């Protein structure tokens, strides 16, 4: 469903990604792992058109998208939840969600999508008239994911969905990601907790210093020497 091949990205004269390739199959949950500064967010930003590759190609559902503007990539069924939630703080929960269905293909299904999001996140229904800045961190993350789902994506990318959240909220959002996937949405997410990410995923990718260090089925990565020694301390 997503094929990134030989991707290179520069910020000015500083190169961030070096020949990165990865593939995510339809129906999978996949995780992108690695330390801070490895280039994980840059990969997602390149896929969604927020940064332009210096080299390489990005295909979504068999079509090259690496030269398309972000709004056109979204219309093809890809949604990107940025790091640190980025909700509109002084709009209500419901208005934040409605903005997720701004595009032409999603607008006619707004009420149906809203009902689905409220079923996934009952707390958002309870707080639908609250301003977004008054929500807890976990509720803001739910709102950010819900807003992404309002565009009716086939492929959902989430940058660090568990950042700064307590264990109970993390478990809740993990379950929501499984439900989203079970509803037919392919998911790619970034996470620094290697064991947590691989246990919920079908496939994993480990990025180090802008290069792909490991890639494969999640269960195989959990047994890989590099993962066990460096990231799990086994």
C-alpha positions as a Markdown table, in Angstrom:
| # | Residue | x | y | z |
|---|---|---|---|---|
| 1 | Unk | 0.0 | 0.0 | 0.0 |
| 2 | Unk | 2.9 | 2.3 | 0.8 |
| 3 | Unk | 6.3 | 1.9 | -0.9 |
| 4 | Unk | 9.2 | 4.2 | -0.1 |
| 5 | Unk | 12.3 | 3.6 | -2.1 |
| 6 | Unk | 15.8 | 5.0 | -1.7 |
| 7 | Unk | 14.4 | 8.1 | 0.1 |
| 8 | Unk | 16.9 | 11.0 | 0.8 |
| 9 | Unk | 15.9 | 14.2 | 2.5 |
| 10 | Unk | 17.9 | 17.3 | 3.2 |
| 11 | Unk | 17.2 | 20.3 | 5.4 |
| 12 | Unk | 19.3 | 22.9 | 3.8 |
| 13 | Unk | 22.8 | 21.4 | 3.5 |
| 14 | Unk | 22.1 | 18.9 | 6.3 |
| 15 | Unk | 21.1 | 15.4 | 5.1 |
| 16 | Unk | 18.6 | 13.6 | 7.4 |
| 17 | Unk | 17.7 | 10.5 | 5.4 |
| 18 | Unk | 20.1 | 8.3 | 3.4 |
| 19 | Unk | 18.6 | 5.8 | 0.9 |
| 20 | Unk | 15.7 | 4.7 | 3.2 |
| 21 | Unk | 13.3 | 2.1 | 1.8 |
| 22 | Unk | 10.2 | 0.5 | 3.4 |
| 23 | Unk | 6.9 | -1.1 | 2.4 |
| 24 | Unk | 3.7 | -1.3 | 4.4 |
| 25 | Unk | 1.1 | -3.8 | 3.1 |
| 26 | Unk | -2.7 | -3.2 | 3.1 |
| 27 | Unk | -4.3 | -4.2 | 6.4 |
| 28 | Unk | -1.2 | -4.0 | 8.5 |
| 29 | Unk | -0.2 | -2.2 | 11.6 |
| 30 | Unk | 3.5 | -1.1 | 11.2 |
| 31 | Unk | 5.8 | 0.7 | 13.5 |
| 32 | Unk | 8.7 | 3.0 | 12.8 |
| 33 | Unk | 11.3 | 2.8 | 15.6 |
| 34 | Unk | 14.6 | 4.5 | 16.5 |
| 35 | Unk | 16.1 | 7.1 | 18.8 |
| 36 | Unk | 15.4 | 10.8 | 18.8 |
| 37 | Unk | 16.9 | 12.5 | 15.7 |
| 38 | Unk | 17.0 | 9.3 | 13.6 |
| 39 | Unk | 14.7 | 10.7 | 11.0 |
| 40 | Unk | 11.4 | 9.0 | 11.8 |
| 41 | Unk | 9.2 | 12.0 | 11.6 |
| 42 | Unk | 10.9 | 13.1 | 8.4 |
| 43 | Unk | 9.8 | 9.9 | 6.7 |
| 44 | Unk | 6.2 | 10.6 | 7.6 |
| 45 | Unk | 6.5 | 14.2 | 6.6 |
| 46 | Unk | 7.9 | 13.2 | 3.2 |
| 47 | Unk | 5.1 | 10.6 | 2.7 |
| 48 | Unk | 2.4 | 13.3 | 3.4 |
| 49 | Unk | 4.1 | 15.9 | 1.3 |
| 50 | Unk | 5.2 | 18.2 | 4.1 |
| 51 | Unk | 8.8 | 18.0 | 3.0 |
| 52 | Unk | 10.2 | 17.3 | -0.5 |
| 53 | Unk | 12.6 | 14.4 | -1.0 |
| 54 | Unk | 16.0 | 15.2 | -2.6 |
| 55 | Unk | 16.0 | 11.7 | -4.1 |
| 56 | Unk | 14.0 | 8.5 | -4.1 |
| 57 | Unk | 10.3 | 7.7 | -4.7 |
| 58 | Unk | 7.1 | 7.4 | -2.7 |
| 59 | Unk | 4.2 | 5.3 | -4.0 |
| 60 | Unk | 0.8 | 5.1 | -2.3 |
| 61 | Unk | -1.6 | 2.5 | -3.7 |
| 62 | Unk | 0.6 | 2.1 | -6.8 |
| 63 | Unk | 0.7 | 5.8 | -7.6 |
| 64 | Unk | 3.7 | 8.1 | -7.1 |
| 65 | Unk | 2.9 | 10.9 | -4.7 |
| 66 | Unk | 6.3 | 12.4 | -3.8 |
| 67 | Unk | 5.6 | 15.4 | -6.0 |
| 68 | Unk | 2.0 | 16.0 | -5.0 |
| 69 | Unk | 0.9 | 18.7 | -2.6 |
| 70 | Unk | -0.3 | 17.5 | 0.8 |
| 71 | Unk | -4.0 | 18.2 | 0.2 |
| 72 | Unk | -4.0 | 16.0 | -2.9 |
| 73 | Unk | -2.3 | 13.2 | -1.0 |
| 74 | Unk | -5.0 | 13.4 | 1.7 |
| 75 | Unk | -7.7 | 13.1 | -0.9 |
| 76 | Unk | -6.2 | 9.8 | -2.0 |
| 77 | Unk | -7.0 | 8.3 | 1.4 |
| 78 | Unk | -3.9 | 9.1 | 3.6 |
| 79 | Unk | -4.1 | 10.9 | 6.9 |
| 80 | Unk | -1.2 | 12.1 | 9.1 |
| 81 | Unk | -1.5 | 12.8 | 12.8 |
| 82 | Unk | 1.5 | 15.0 | 13.7 |
| 83 | Unk | 3.6 | 14.8 | 16.8 |
| 84 | Unk | 2.3 | 16.6 | 19.9 |
| 85 | Unk | -1.4 | 16.5 | 18.8 |
| 86 | Unk | -1.7 | 20.0 | 17.2 |
| 87 | Unk | -5.4 | 20.5 | 18.0 |
| 88 | Unk | -7.0 | 23.9 | 17.6 |
| 89 | Unk | -7.0 | 24.9 | 21.3 |
| 90 | Unk | -9.8 | 27.5 | 21.2 |
| 91 | Unk | -12.3 | 25.5 | 19.1 |
| 92 | Unk | -14.6 | 23.0 | 20.6 |
| 93 | Unk | -14.0 | 19.2 | 20.3 |
| 94 | Unk | -16.8 | 18.9 | 17.7 |
| 95 | Unk | -15.5 | 21.8 | 15.6 |
| 96 | Unk | -12.0 | 20.3 | 15.7 |
| 97 | Unk | -13.4 | 17.0 | 14.4 |
| 98 | Unk | -15.5 | 18.7 | 11.7 |
| 99 | Unk | -12.4 | 20.4 | 10.3 |
| 100 | Unk | -11.0 | 16.9 | 9.7 |
| 101 | Unk | -13.8 | 16.4 | 7.1 |
| 102 | Unk | -13.1 | 19.6 | 5.2 |
| 103 | Unk | -12.2 | 17.9 | 1.9 |
| 104 | Unk | -14.8 | 17.2 | -0.8 |
| 105 | Unk | -14.7 | 13.4 | -0.6 |
| 106 | Unk | -15.2 | 13.4 | 3.2 |
| 107 | Unk | -17.7 | 16.2 | 3.6 |
| 108 | Unk | -20.9 | 14.3 | 2.5 |
| 109 | Unk | -20.1 | 11.6 | 5.2 |
| 110 | Unk | -19.3 | 14.0 | 8.0 |
| 111 | Unk | -22.2 | 12.9 | 10.3 |
| 112 | Unk | -21.4 | 9.2 | 9.7 |
| 113 | Unk | -17.7 | 9.7 | 10.4 |
| 114 | Unk | -18.5 | 11.8 | 13.5 |
| 115 | Unk | -20.7 | 9.0 | 14.9 |
| 116 | Unk | -17.9 | 6.5 | 14.3 |
| 117 | Unk | -15.3 | 8.7 | 16.0 |
| 118 | Unk | -17.7 | 9.1 | 19.0 |
| 119 | Unk | -18.2 | 5.4 | 19.2 |
| 120 | Unk | -14.4 | 4.9 | 19.2 |
| 121 | Unk | -13.9 | 7.7 | 21.8 |
| 122 | Unk | -16.9 | 8.1 | 24.0 |
| 123 | Unk | -15.1 | 10.7 | 26.1 |
| 124 | Unk | -15.0 | 13.0 | 23.1 |
| 125 | Unk | -18.8 | 12.7 | 22.8 |
| 126 | Unk | -19.1 | 13.7 | 26.5 |
| 127 | Unk | -16.8 | 16.7 | 25.9 |
| 128 | Unk | -17.9 | 17.7 | 22.5 |
| 129 | Unk | -18.7 | 21.3 | 23.5 |
| 130 | Unk | -15.5 | 21.8 | 25.5 |
| 131 | Unk | -12.7 | 23.8 | 24.1 |
| 132 | Unk | -9.8 | 21.6 | 23.1 |
| 133 | Unk | -7.2 | 23.3 | 25.3 |
| 134 | Unk | -9.3 | 22.2 | 28.4 |
| 135 | Unk | -8.9 | 18.5 | 27.7 |
| 136 | Unk | -6.2 | 16.3 | 29.3 |
| 137 | Unk | -3.2 | 15.2 | 27.3 |
| 138 | Unk | -4.8 | 11.8 | 26.6 |
| 139 | Unk | -8.0 | 13.3 | 25.5 |
| 140 | Unk | -6.2 | 15.7 | 23.2 |
| 141 | Unk | -4.4 | 12.8 | 21.6 |
| 142 | Unk | -7.8 | 11.1 | 21.1 |
| 143 | Unk | -9.1 | 14.3 | 19.5 |
| 144 | Unk | -6.1 | 14.4 | 17.1 |
| 145 | Unk | -6.6 | 10.8 | 16.0 |
| 146 | Unk | -10.4 | 11.4 | 15.7 |
| 147 | Unk | -9.8 | 14.4 | 13.6 |
| 148 | Unk | -7.5 | 12.4 | 11.3 |
| 149 | Unk | -10.2 | 9.7 | 11.0 |
| 150 | Unk | -12.8 | 12.3 | 9.8 |
| 151 | Unk | -11.1 | 12.4 | 6.4 |
| 152 | Unk | -12.1 | 8.7 | 6.0 |
| 153 | Unk | -8.5 | 7.5 | 5.4 |
| 154 | Unk | -7.4 | 4.1 | 4.1 |
| 155 | Unk | -4.0 | 4.7 | 5.6 |
| 156 | Unk | -3.4 | 6.4 | 8.9 |
| 157 | Unk | 0.1 | 7.7 | 10.1 |
| 158 | Unk | 0.5 | 8.7 | 13.7 |
| 159 | Unk | 3.6 | 10.4 | 15.1 |
| 160 | Unk | 4.3 | 9.2 | 18.7 |
| 161 | Unk | 0.7 | 8.5 | 19.8 |
| 162 | Unk | 1.7 | 7.6 | 23.3 |
| 163 | Unk | 4.1 | 10.6 | 24.0 |
| 164 | Unk | 3.8 | 11.8 | 27.6 |
| 165 | Unk | 0.8 | 9.6 | 28.4 |
| 166 | Unk | 0.2 | 7.4 | 31.5 |
| 167 | Unk | 0.0 | 3.6 | 31.2 |
| 168 | Unk | -3.8 | 3.4 | 31.4 |
| 169 | Unk | -4.3 | 6.0 | 28.6 |
| 170 | Unk | -1.6 | 4.2 | 26.5 |
| 171 | Unk | -3.4 | 0.9 | 26.9 |
| 172 | Unk | -6.7 | 2.7 | 25.9 |
| 173 | Unk | -5.2 | 4.2 | 22.7 |
| 174 | Unk | -3.5 | 1.0 | 21.8 |
| 175 | Unk | -6.9 | -0.7 | 21.8 |
| 176 | Unk | -8.3 | 2.1 | 19.7 |
| 177 | Unk | -5.5 | 1.6 | 17.1 |
| 178 | Unk | -6.4 | -2.1 | 17.0 |
| 179 | Unk | -10.1 | -1.2 | 16.4 |
| 180 | Unk | -9.2 | 1.3 | 13.7 |
| 181 | Unk | -7.1 | -1.4 | 12.0 |
| 182 | Unk | -9.9 | -4.0 | 12.3 |
| 183 | Unk | -12.2 | -1.5 | 10.5 |
| 184 | Unk | -10.0 | -1.7 | 7.5 |
| 185 | Unk | -7.5 | 1.2 | 8.0 |
| 186 | Unk | -3.8 | 0.4 | 7.6 |
| 187 | Unk | -1.7 | 2.1 | 10.3 |
| 188 | Unk | 1.9 | 3.2 | 10.5 |
| 189 | Unk | 3.0 | 4.8 | 13.7 |
| 190 | Unk | 6.2 | 6.1 | 15.3 |
| 191 | Unk | 7.2 | 5.0 | 18.8 |
| 192 | Unk | 10.3 | 4.9 | 21.0 |
| 193 | Unk | 9.1 | 2.1 | 23.3 |
| 194 | Unk | 10.4 | -0.7 | 21.1 |
| 195 | Unk | 8.7 | -3.6 | 22.9 |
| 196 | Unk | 5.3 | -1.9 | 23.2 |
| 197 | Unk | 5.4 | -1.0 | 19.5 |
| 198 | Unk | 6.4 | -4.4 | 18.2 |
| 199 | Unk | 3.9 | -6.3 | 20.3 |
| 200 | Unk | 1.0 | -4.5 | 18.7 |
| 201 | Unk | 2.4 | -4.4 | 15.1 |
| 202 | Unk | 2.6 | -6.8 | 12.2 |
| 203 | Unk | 5.8 | -5.2 | 10.8 |
| 204 | Unk | 8.5 | -3.0 | 12.2 |
| 205 | Unk | 11.3 | -0.7 | 10.9 |
| 206 | Unk | 14.3 | 0.4 | 12.9 |
| 207 | Unk | 15.9 | 3.7 | 11.8 |
| 208 | Unk | 19.3 | 4.8 | 13.1 |
| 209 | Unk | 21.1 | 8.0 | 12.0 |
| 210 | Unk | 18.9 | 8.4 | 9.0 |
| 211 | Unk | 19.5 | 4.9 | 7.7 |
| 212 | Unk | 17.3 | 1.7 | 7.9 |
| 213 | Unk | 19.0 | -0.6 | 10.3 |
| 214 | Unk | 16.4 | -3.4 | 10.5 |
| 215 | Unk | 13.1 | -4.2 | 8.9 |
| 216 | Unk | 10.8 | -7.2 | 8.9 |
| 217 | Unk | 7.9 | -9.0 | 10.7 |
| 218 | Unk | 7.5 | -7.6 | 14.2 |
| 219 | Unk | 8.0 | -11.0 | 15.9 |
| 220 | Unk | 11.3 | -11.4 | 14.1 |
| 221 | Unk | 12.5 | -8.0 | 15.2 |
| 222 | Unk | 11.7 | -8.8 | 18.8 |
| 223 | Unk | 14.2 | -11.7 | 18.5 |
| 224 | Unk | 16.9 | -9.7 | 16.6 |
| 225 | Unk | 20.2 | -9.4 | 18.5 |
| 226 | Unk | 20.4 | -5.6 | 17.9 |
| 227 | Unk | 16.9 | -5.0 | 19.3 |
| 228 | Unk | 17.5 | -7.3 | 22.3 |
| 229 | Unk | 20.9 | -6.0 | 23.2 |
| 230 | Unk | 20.5 | -2.2 | 22.5 |
| 231 | Unk | 16.8 | -1.5 | 23.0 |
| 232 | Unk | 15.5 | -4.2 | 25.3 |
| 233 | Unk | 18.7 | -4.7 | 27.4 |
| 234 | Unk | 18.4 | -8.5 | 27.2 |
